[in-house]
Amino acid sequence: MSEAKFTHLQDNEFKLLGHLTYLTVANLLKKETQSFNNCIKNKSLKNIVINLKEVQNTDSSGIAFIVELIRLAHIYEKEIIFHHVPEQMLAIAKLSSVDELLINKKESI
């Protein structure tokens, strides 16, 4: 099984990489979101930047993970800005009717 990683780079910047699938998402939620949770609670930060350039493969579980991050950020009135959203992720999001969550927040593909 290939892994996925959710890495805190600095301040409000994160990187999501690897295979974002049903085999890897549960581990991300359990082990790799603590720094994200700390970041969204930081009152001095207005937004969170997540770079998706190194996501190699995704399925609907990957979209569910992204939606969960958006939901958590919304609780603390933070906006997530996605950079380099993969075409595969956009296609799955469109099928799930949640593509606007990514499209409106992405800088570039």
Steps between C-alpha positions, in 0.01 A plus 500: 500500500636841407475765764365850508650778707359827623797716586508833681758709315487830688252737660178445302644283220448127454581242235294192422682232307488139395204273437188649657269197502278296728813309607680813623242759607416345838867515601519866394201587716640315801867592486575792274243771563610622844709788363209594271267508801746721687534729201128557448466593867763774462301823506771701323475289181222580253550218252670168450689411182510137390720396208364194320766482227646172625173309535564207269168323514167557668153355534179613669661447842756764406218741419337415833829583674514839323136572593579415863792746501270768358238420765752524783639829367150642466435440871785742579404740220806421289514475123701227330682592181595202285801518269561263209178299521547182289260445211405157637395659828291763321330232290403295806386811683281590203339156505434549871361853440760656729733633231420861588669444836824452310441718195416816692799453727769387260773725369619279218484145373 
